[in-house]
Amino acid sequence: MNQYEIFNEYDYKEDYRYLDEVIEYTLKKQNISNAYLSVIFIDDDKMHEMNKEYRGIDRTTDVLSFAYEDNENIIGEVRELGDIFISIPKMKSQALEYGHSEKRELSFLVVHGILHLLGFDHTIDLEHEKAQFSLQDEILNELNITR
């Protein structure tokens, strides 16, 4: 059984219980069981600081994933996948910019983060980008979380 926690450090007031289904479905679609991950909602200042410290990029971003696994030879009963940090202000501004709901944008960022924890990396090249974004769209469409 998969386990996860959502830490609302930003104090996001909207109902985000739908993320339970998003997380479970994404892990199931990737045949992941007995795994743990966390999702942490933060503000832009904290995200900017983390992006600068860990990626050397001096600006905020929407999502950062920190994978605990670096290979597939993990021994143990529960796989600790890692942490996903989401900037709630950035998520809100992107939802407005892209013309869709916060539910859609937050779901996208969670799926995106989970796939990074599982080894997907759209920054490698166009082929990897197409694979990751296609899978993200497929998952969200199957959950009827559309634009």
Secondary structure, DSSP 8 states (H G I E B T S, - for coil): --EEEEEETT---S--TTHHHHHHHHHHHTT--SEEEEEEEE-HHHHHHHHHHHH---S--SEEEEES--SS---SSSEEEEEEEEEHHHHHHHHHHHTS-HHHHHHHHHHHHHHHHTT--TTS-HHHHHHHHHHHHHHHHHTT---
